[in-house]
């Protein structure tokens, strides 16, 4: 079976533009509000 690339039409998988930190059961934004790009594939 061939799947569409994530984020394209017909894709069954989507990714958020950015994610917060999961701390003590809650999603928490960075203290200084700085996010970074993840270079991993």
Beta strands, then each sheet from edge to edge (+ up, - down):
strand 1: 21-23
strand 2: 26-28
sheet 1: 1+ 2-
end
